[in-house]
Amino acid sequence: MFAIVRTGGKQYRVAAGDKIVVEKLEGEAGASITLGDILLAGEGSELHSVEGLTVSAEIIAQAKADKIIVFKKRRRHNYRRKNGHRQQHTILRITAIGGEEKKAVKAKTAAPAEAEAPAAQA
């Protein structure tokens, strides 16, 4: 299954297990985050509904891009300015594409079953 996710003003096509480089997101390496702004989802040529769909990702690292040199010059005016810039970005590993509702329903149904088991033994 794949999804098209929007983050940092850009769009990315992701699937489970993919690694992507996005604009800087808050979090430490090893933390998991969810990307909720999903534009499209599908499998093969079929499209699925994006209602309640989320993409789970793990932060691999917080890093910086290569340095870009900005050089300005005006001829015959003795004007030269040199500046550098390194953009910060986050490297993500996509762990799963799924819905919040399905996970929440499973958790709610599992909890009462566990509560009844100790009561039955007593």
N, C-alpha and C positions, 0 to 999 in steps of 0.2 A: 504494500500500500504506500502511496506517496501523498504528499501534501505540499501546497504552496503557501509559505509563511511570509508575513511582512514584519520586519523588525529593522529599526534604524533607518527607515526611509527606503529600504530596498526589499526586494522579493527574492526568496530562495525556494528551490524545489528540493524537498528533503524526503528521505525514507529512513526507516530504522537502520541504525548502524553507520549512517553518513557522518562525516566531519565537515563542518562549515566554519568560516571565519566571518563574524558579524561585527558591527559597531560595538563599542564597549558597553557591557551590561554589568550591573552590580552583582557581586558575589565572589566567593573565593574558589580556588581550584578544588574540584571534587564535589562542589555543591550541585544540587539538581534544581532546575528551573522549569517552568512551563511557559510555552509560547502560545498565547491564546488568539492572536490575530491571524486566523486561517482563512485564506481566500478561496481555495479550491482543494478538493481531496478526491482521490480515485484509486482505482486498481486496474492496470492495463488501459483499456479504452473506456471503461465504465467510470462514471462520476458518482460520488457519494455526497450525502448532505453534510454540511459543516456545522450543523446545530449541535452545540455541546461538545464539539471536537477539540481536543488539545494535543499539543505536541510536547512531549517530555524530553528534556535534554540535560546533559551533564556538562559542567564547565571543565574543560581540560586545562586551559591556561588563560591568563591575562597577559597579553603581549603587546609589542609595538611593531608597526610596519616599518619598512625601509625608509630611510631619510630621503626627503624630497628637498632639493635646493631651489629656492626662489631667488632669482637674480634680476634686478631692475637696473636699467641703464638708459640714460638720455645722452645721445651723442652731442659732443661739443659743449656740454654744460658741466663737465666734471662731476657728474651725478652717478654714483654706483651704490647699490644697496644689495647686500647678500644676506639671505635669511634661510633657515632650515626648518623643517617640520617633520615630526614623526607622529602619525596617527595611532591612537590606542585602539586595540580591538580585542575581542574575546573569541577563543576557539571553543566550539561546542561539538559534542558527540550526541547525535539524536538517539535516544534510547527506545522510545515508543511513540506511536501515533494511536491515540484512542480517545474515548469519551469519558468525561467526568462522571456522567450519570451512571454508566455501567459499573464503574469502580465503586461509587457510593452505594449503589443498590446491593452489590456483592458484600460490602462491609456491613451494611445494616442487616442483611439476612444471616450472615455468619455470627454476629454478636448474640442474637436471641437463642440460637441453637446451643452456643457454648454456655449460656446462663441456665438453660433448662437441664443440662447434663448434671451439674453438681446438685441441683435440687432433687432430681430423680434418685440419685444415689443416697441422699440423706433420708 
